[in-house]
Amino acid sequence: MSWATAGSDRRRLRRYGGRRDFSAAGVTHPPSRELPAVLNRLRDHGVSHERTESSELAKKAKDKADDDKCAAKTKSGRPCRHPKGFRTDHPGVGRCYRRGGASPNGNKAAVREQMASLATEVDIEPQEVLLNAIRRDWGAVQWCGNIIGQLEYALAQSRESGDMESVVILEKRLLGFEAVYGE
């Protein structure tokens, strides 16, 4: 007896209560050959072996549970069983700490994954997008104009009072705003 057949013999012995003879266990042949007969008997009694809706729901629940896993491969090639972001700065997203999730690149990848999950397609007209952008920009322009006006007023007040230190500080701020926002 070779080593390859010794293992399968041991499994058969274990499966059939230590008996080598299948018929002694009440089975006429190995179970793999008996499966179609069992399915035919079930079909005769009105039981279907096809997937049912509940098994589909169970599969979807299992897939959802797998979606919450790290998804990296272990050294043995199997998927990691830790939750996403386990023991990292980003729980629930990215790889776990054992698979590089706590490294700088792991953190960057987790941020990218979060940003991708937030991105959604929106059904909106291009004209609406442009109008909203123009309105926001116009609000920013008005705000900057208001700040520049306040700085010019404070600069004039500082010049009248003769406080040269405040004049220099306010001129620098004013030049910075004007350089960035114009006027």
VOGU-127265 format. One line per 10 residues: number of its first residue (from 1); for each residue z, x, y of N, C-alpha, C. Coordinates in pm, 1 decimal. Atoms other than C-alpha are relative to their C-alpha. Example, Ala and Ser with C-alpha at 12.3 -4.5 7.8 and 13.67 -1.06 7.14 Angstrom:
<recs>
1	0.0,89.0,-119.0,780.0,1230.0,-450.0,0.0,90.0,120.0  -6.0,-82.0,-119.0,714.0,1367.0,-106.0,73.0,-77.0,109.0
</recs>
This chain:
<recs>
1	0.0,85.6,-117.9,0.0,0.0,0.0,0.0,89.8,123.7  8.2,-80.9,-121.1,-99.2,142.7,337.3,99.5,-51.3,102.8  -93.2,40.5,-105.9,111.0,129.8,649.7,-48.5,-125.0,73.2  54.2,115.4,-72.2,-120.6,-126.4,809.7,30.2,-130.2,-72.6  -27.1,123.3,73.9,-76.9,-380.4,529.9,148.0,-21.7,-22.5  -144.1,14.8,21.6,294.3,-309.4,490.2,62.2,-86.0,108.5  -55.5,78.9,-109.5,370.3,-455.5,832.9,-34.7,-146.5,-12.9  38.1,140.1,11.8,171.4,-773.1,773.6,70.4,-65.0,-119.3  -75.6,54.2,113.2,339.2,-815.1,430.8,143.0,-31.4,39.8  -137.5,25.6,-45.1,679.1,-784.3,594.4,7.1,-126.0,85.3
11	0.2,121.4,-82.3,585.9,-1051.8,847.7,-12.9,-124.2,-86.6  14.7,115.2,88.8,471.5,-1286.5,571.9,130.4,-27.3,-74.3  -126.0,17.7,71.2,792.9,-1224.2,380.5,103.7,-65.3,89.9  -95.4,56.7,-94.3,997.4,-1302.5,689.0,-33.6,-146.1,28.3  43.0,134.1,-37.4,791.4,-1614.3,771.2,25.9,-100.9,-111.4  -11.9,94.9,110.5,810.7,-1770.8,426.3,126.2,22.2,-81.8  -130.1,-7.4,63.9,1172.3,-1704.5,345.4,9.5,103.7,-109.6  -11.5,-107.2,98.5,1122.9,-1383.2,151.5,-92.5,-18.1,-118.5  90.3,21.5,113.4,859.0,-1527.5,-85.6,-138.6,51.5,35.2  135.4,-49.4,-21.3,527.7,-1351.5,-121.1,-103.1,-109.7,-26.1
21	95.0,103.8,40.3,361.8,-1655.9,-269.9,4.8,-114.0,100.9  4.4,107.2,-98.9,248.5,-1907.2,-6.9,30.2,-135.6,-63.7  -19.0,130.5,63.9,250.2,-2192.7,-256.5,147.9,-25.9,-29.4  -142.6,17.7,24.9,618.2,-2130.2,-328.8,70.8,-54.9,123.2  -59.9,50.7,-122.8,689.5,-2213.1,35.6,-53.5,-138.2,34.8  54.4,132.4,-26.1,497.4,-2541.1,10.8,-127.4,4.4,81.6  122.8,-16.3,-77.1,189.7,-2402.2,185.1,-108.1,47.6,-95.8  105.8,-36.4,95.0,-139.1,-2384.6,-2.8,-76.5,123.7,42.9  69.2,-117.2,-50.0,-291.7,-2116.5,217.7,60.8,38.2,134.8  -60.8,-41.5,-126.6,-206.9,-1922.0,537.4,-16.2,-106.5,108.7
31	-0.6,105.4,-101.7,-126.8,-2143.0,839.0,-123.9,-4.7,88.2  116.3,1.7,-87.2,-433.5,-2037.4,1038.1,-111.1,-86.1,-58.8  101.7,84.0,63.0,-655.4,-2216.3,784.8,43.2,-146.7,-3.3  -51.8,135.7,10.2,-432.9,-2521.9,780.2,-6.7,-75.3,133.2  -2.8,61.9,-132.0,-454.9,-2590.6,1157.8,-101.0,-112.6,16.7  92.1,112.1,-16.9,-776.9,-2801.4,1154.6,42.6,-125.0,-76.2  -45.9,116.1,76.8,-630.9,-3026.1,883.6,112.7,-71.5,72.8  -110.5,59.9,-75.6,-316.8,-3080.8,1091.6,-54.4,-76.1,119.9  59.8,66.9,-115.8,-528.4,-3164.9,1397.0,-71.5,-127.7,-41.3  66.0,122.2,48.4,-734.6,-3411.9,1191.7,101.8,-108.8,-29.1
41	-105.1,99.4,27.6,-414.5,-3584.1,1072.7,57.1,-56.7,128.7  -49.9,48.7,-128.7,-288.6,-3603.6,1431.2,-100.3,-94.8,64.2  103.5,84.8,-58.4,-621.0,-3749.0,1546.4,-4.2,-135.3,-70.3  -2.9,126.5,75.2,-600.8,-4011.7,1268.7,112.0,-90.5,48.1  -115.5,77.9,-48.3,-263.5,-4121.2,1410.9,-8.6,-28.8,149.6  19.2,31.5,-141.4,-403.5,-4144.2,1767.8,58.2,102.1,96.1  -55.9,-103.9,-85.1,-253.6,-3820.2,1899.5,-110.7,101.6,28.5  103.9,-93.9,-37.7,-491.3,-3594.9,2091.3,60.2,138.3,19.5  -45.7,-136.3,-21.9,-456.5,-3220.0,2085.3,-60.3,57.9,127.1  59.4,-45.9,-125.5,-659.6,-3193.6,2407.8,107.1,9.1,106.7
51	-95.3,-11.7,-110.4,-487.2,-3098.4,2729.7,20.0,-134.1,66.5  -31.1,124.9,-69.1,-313.2,-3386.4,2896.6,27.7,30.1,146.2  -27.2,-17.8,-142.5,-239.2,-3443.2,3263.4,131.0,75.5,21.1  -128.0,-68.4,-16.8,119.0,-3326.2,3215.7,-13.0,149.2,-28.8  18.0,-142.8,26.2,2.6,-2998.1,3063.6,-74.8,66.5,115.1  68.2,-53.2,-118.7,-231.4,-2954.1,3362.0,100.7,23.4,112.4  -102.6,-16.6,-102.6,65.1,-3009.5,3594.5,90.3,118.4,-31.5  -82.5,-113.8,39.9,270.1,-2759.8,3395.6,-73.4,130.6,27.0  78.4,-120.2,-25.8,-14.0,-2506.8,3422.3,-3.9,29.8,150.2  1.4,-20.4,-144.1,-33.7,-2561.4,3799.8,134.8,51.6,48.2
61	-133.1,-47.1,-38.4,343.7,-2515.0,3828.9,17.3,146.5,-39.4  -9.0,-139.9,43.5,319.3,-2192.1,3627.9,-83.6,89.4,91.4  83.3,-77.4,-91.4,32.6,-2072.6,3848.5,69.2,17.6,134.7  -72.9,-8.0,-127.1,243.3,-2152.4,4158.1,112.9,102.1,-12.0  -107.8,-97.3,21.2,533.6,-1954.7,4010.5,-57.2,141.4,-4.8  62.7,-131.1,4.7,293.7,-1666.3,3941.4,-44.6,44.0,139.4  38.6,-33.4,-137.5,175.3,-1685.0,4304.5,116.9,57.1,78.2  -117.9,-48.9,-69.9,533.2,-1613.1,4414.0,44.7,136.4,-51.2  -34.7,-130.5,57.1,542.0,-1291.3,4207.4,-69.7,111.0,77.0  46.1,-118.7,-72.3,473.5,-941.5,4337.5,-149.3,26.2,-18.9
71	142.9,-13.6,32.2,126.6,-927.1,4170.2,-44.8,144.1,-21.1  37.3,-138.1,29.7,130.6,-547.7,4137.1,13.7,22.3,-150.5  -8.0,-33.8,141.9,86.6,-389.4,3795.7,110.4,103.0,-22.3  -100.4,-99.0,35.8,369.6,-202.5,3627.7,-69.0,117.8,-68.2  58.9,-115.7,67.3,318.9,133.4,3455.8,-60.0,-38.9,-134.2  52.5,43.8,129.3,262.2,-52.1,3128.9,-123.0,-88.6,14.6  119.0,80.5,-22.1,-16.2,-257.3,3289.0,26.6,-148.7,13.8  -35.0,141.7,-14.2,169.0,-589.0,3292.0,29.7,-32.3,145.9  -32.4,35.0,-138.9,218.4,-782.4,3617.7,149.9,11.0,26.9  -140.2,-12.3,-40.4,542.1,-719.7,3805.7,65.5,-137.0,2.4
81	-68.9,129.2,5.2,803.6,-993.6,3763.1,91.1,-23.0,119.6  -82.1,19.4,-119.3,986.0,-938.9,4092.5,-66.7,-98.5,94.6  60.9,86.7,-102.0,936.9,-1194.5,4370.0,-71.7,84.0,105.8  71.9,-71.0,-105.9,702.5,-1102.0,4654.4,99.3,52.7,102.6  -82.8,-59.2,-103.9,866.4,-866.0,4902.6,145.0,20.7,-39.3  -137.2,-15.7,47.4,1178.9,-821.3,4686.6,61.3,129.3,52.1  -75.2,-112.5,-57.6,1430.7,-589.9,4863.3,-82.8,79.4,101.7  76.2,-64.4,-106.6,1195.9,-516.3,5155.6,29.0,-71.4,131.4  -14.9,64.0,-131.4,1173.5,-605.7,5525.1,-77.2,-130.8,8.1  88.6,116.4,-4.3,923.1,-880.0,5438.7,14.0,-84.4,-126.5
91	-17.1,80.2,121.5,1070.1,-1111.3,5170.3,-100.2,-115.3,-4.0  94.9,109.0,18.1,822.2,-1358.7,5028.8,-144.1,37.9,25.2  136.4,-44.3,-30.9,517.9,-1152.3,5129.0,-16.8,143.2,-48.6  32.0,-137.9,38.3,354.0,-841.1,4983.5,67.1,43.4,-128.7  -55.0,-55.8,123.2,472.2,-613.0,4707.0,150.6,20.9,9.9  -144.3,-25.1,3.6,831.1,-557.3,4597.3,26.3,148.9,25.6  -35.2,-138.1,-32.7,1018.4,-233.0,4670.1,-38.3,96.7,-111.6  32.1,-87.4,112.2,947.8,-95.3,4320.9,-148.7,34.0,-6.1  144.8,-18.8,7.4,570.7,-123.5,4368.7,-58.5,40.6,134.3  50.6,-54.3,-124.8,543.2,31.3,4717.3,9.7,-93.7,118.1
101	-10.3,95.3,-109.6,633.7,-268.8,4932.1,86.7,48.0,114.3  -88.9,-49.4,-105.3,901.0,-77.2,5126.0,-57.5,123.2,71.1  62.5,-115.6,-64.8,664.8,208.4,5218.2,-68.8,-43.9,129.3  69.5,37.8,-124.0,493.5,220.5,5558.1,-130.4,-76.1,-25.8  124.5,70.4,30.7,159.7,120.7,5405.1,26.0,-135.6,-64.4  -36.6,129.3,58.7,330.7,-155.3,5204.6,39.0,-100.4,107.1  -36.3,87.6,-111.5,476.9,-295.0,5526.6,-124.3,-45.5,75.9  123.6,35.3,-69.9,134.4,-282.9,5694.1,-79.4,-102.5,-79.7  73.8,93.8,85.2,-25.7,-459.8,5398.2,65.9,-137.9,2.1  -70.2,128.1,-5.4,243.6,-729.1,5410.2,-28.4,-72.1,131.9
111	32.3,60.8,-130.3,177.6,-786.7,5781.6,-142.0,-55.7,-3.1  137.8,48.7,11.7,-195.9,-814.0,5708.4,-6.5,-127.2,-83.1  -2.3,118.6,85.9,-121.9,-1062.8,5430.1,56.7,-121.1,74.3  -57.1,109.0,-78.6,97.7,-1271.0,5662.0,-100.8,-51.1,102.6  97.9,40.3,-100.1,-169.5,-1272.5,5931.6,-114.7,-77.8,-65.4  108.3,70.6,69.5,-434.4,-1377.3,5679.9,44.6,-139.0,-43.2  -48.1,132.0,41.4,-214.2,-1662.6,5558.2,13.4,-94.3,119.2  -11.7,84.5,-119.7,-169.4,-1786.7,5916.7,-135.9,-42.8,53.6  134.2,30.7,-51.4,-542.2,-1783.7,5988.4,-53.3,-125.1,-68.7  58.3,122.9,53.9,-689.8,-2128.1,5945.2,-124.8,-34.1,79.0
121	121.0,43.0,-66.7,-1024.8,-2274.3,6025.4,29.2,-130.2,72.8  -28.2,115.9,-83.0,-1010.1,-2528.9,6306.1,-131.7,-65.9,37.5  119.6,74.6,-38.3,-1263.3,-2800.4,6375.5,11.2,-33.9,148.0  -8.1,18.8,-144.4,-1306.0,-2769.6,6752.6,-134.8,39.6,60.9  126.3,-29.7,-69.0,-1599.9,-2764.0,6989.3,11.3,132.6,75.4  -3.5,-128.0,-72.2,-1690.9,-2422.8,7139.7,28.4,-16.9,148.9  -23.7,22.4,-142.6,-1687.7,-2571.8,7491.2,149.0,-18.0,28.4  -144.5,18.9,-18.2,-1323.0,-2675.6,7445.4,73.0,134.0,-4.0  -63.0,-131.5,11.9,-1227.9,-2323.1,7337.2,-20.7,78.8,128.7  29.2,-74.4,-123.2,-1400.9,-2170.7,7639.9,76.9,-56.2,119.1
131	-76.0,59.9,-110.3,-1240.5,-2418.8,7881.3,148.0,35.7,-7.3  -141.3,-37.4,15.7,-895.1,-2349.5,7736.7,22.7,146.2,38.9  -12.8,-141.7,-34.5,-951.6,-1972.9,7770.7,-9.4,19.9,151.1  15.1,-12.0,-145.9,-1068.2,-2011.1,8131.6,124.9,-51.0,70.8  -121.8,55.1,-62.7,-766.9,-2228.7,8217.8,117.2,96.2,-13.5  -109.0,-96.0,18.6,-525.6,-1976.5,8065.1,-19.2,121.5,89.8  27.2,-116.2,-84.9,-692.6,-1688.3,8244.7,21.1,-33.2,147.1  -20.8,39.4,-138.6,-689.2,-1880.0,8572.4,149.6,-8.1,30.7  -146.1,1.4,-18.4,-316.0,-1935.8,8526.9,55.0,140.7,14.2  -44.7,-139.3,-9.7,-270.4,-1562.2,8472.1,-39.5,59.8,134.7
141	45.2,-49.2,-130.4,-473.4,-1486.6,8784.0,90.5,-53.5,110.6  -89.3,59.2,-100.4,-258.9,-1727.7,8988.6,137.2,66.5,-2.6  -131.4,-64.7,13.2,61.4,-1569.7,8853.0,-4.2,139.6,61.5  11.6,-135.8,-55.0,-59.3,-1218.3,8936.0,-14.8,-3.2,151.9  13.2,13.8,-145.1,-164.3,-1330.4,9283.4,133.6,-28.7,64.7  -133.9,32.5,-51.0,183.9,-1475.4,9335.2,88.6,124.5,0.8  -81.2,-123.3,7.9,351.0,-1149.1,9219.8,-44.9,99.3,107.8  51.2,-93.4,-102.3,123.2,-940.1,9446.5,42.9,-45.4,139.3  -44.8,53.3,-128.7,205.0,-1171.6,9738.0,147.8,28.8,25.3  -142.9,-28.0,-14.5,580.3,-1131.4,9674.6,23.7,148.7,26.7
151	-15.3,-143.7,-21.6,544.0,-754.1,9653.0,-42.3,39.1,142.6  43.6,-29.8,-137.4,349.3,-742.9,9981.7,103.5,-46.8,102.3  -102.1,50.1,-90.5,616.4,-956.7,10151.8,122.6,91.8,-0.8  -116.0,-89.7,10.6,897.4,-734.1,10016.3,-30.8,136.3,63.0  40.2,-127.2,-60.3,701.9,-424.8,10126.1,6.2,-8.4,152.6  -5.4,18.5,-145.2,668.1,-562.7,10478.6,144.9,-3.7,47.9  -142.3,6.6,-36.3,1042.2,-640.6,10488.1,62.7,139.1,-3.9  -57.0,-134.6,13.5,1126.6,-288.0,10367.5,-47.6,91.5,112.6  52.6,-81.8,-109.9,901.7,-129.5,10632.1,72.1,-33.0,130.8  -71.5,40.4,-121.9,1071.3,-333.2,10907.4,141.5,54.2,2.1
161	-138.4,-47.7,4.1,1416.9,-230.4,10787.2,7.3,152.6,-0.5  1.4,-146.0,-1.6,1311.0,135.8,10754.3,47.7,61.5,-130.3  -43.7,-52.3,130.0,1415.8,171.1,10389.7,-120.5,61.6,-72.0  118.8,-68.3,51.3,1158.5,431.7,10282.5,0.3,10.7,-153.3  -8.5,-8.3,146.8,1285.0,457.4,9924.4,-54.7,-128.6,-62.8  50.1,128.9,49.2,1215.5,84.3,9865.9,-149.5,-13.3,26.8  142.1,7.0,-33.2,878.9,118.1,10039.4,-81.7,74.1,-105.0  73.0,-80.3,98.5,769.0,391.1,9797.0,-4.0,-73.0,-134.6  -7.4,71.0,128.6,884.9,193.3,9489.8,-90.6,-122.6,1.9  81.1,121.3,-9.1,721.3,-129.7,9609.6,-149.3,32.1,9.5
171	141.3,-38.8,-8.6,394.6,49.3,9697.6,-54.0,39.4,-137.7  43.3,-37.8,134.5,378.3,198.4,9346.3,-22.6,-123.1,-87.5  15.2,123.0,78.2,434.5,-143.2,9187.9,-121.8,-78.5,45.5  113.4,73.6,-55.3,180.1,-303.1,9417.7,-131.8,65.0,-40.5  121.0,-69.6,40.2,-79.5,-35.0,9343.5,-27.5,-19.4,-149.8  16.3,24.2,144.0,-17.0,-80.2,8970.4,-56.2,-137.6,-29.2  50.6,136.4,19.1,-68.7,-456.0,8988.3,-142.6,-13.5,47.8  135.5,10.8,-53.7,-377.2,-422.9,9206.3,-100.2,75.3,-86.2  90.0,-76.9,86.3,-525.0,-159.2,8974.4,-35.7,-80.8,-125.1  22.8,76.1,122.6,-485.7,-387.2,8672.9,-64.7,-133.4,28.7
181	43.9,137.9,-22.4,-546.0,-730.7,8823.5,-90.3,-17.3,120.7  95.3,9.3,-110.1,-766.9,-652.4,9122.3,64.3,-35.9,132.0  -34.7,35.0,-138.5,-751.8,-725.9,9495.9,84.2,99.4,65.1
</recs>
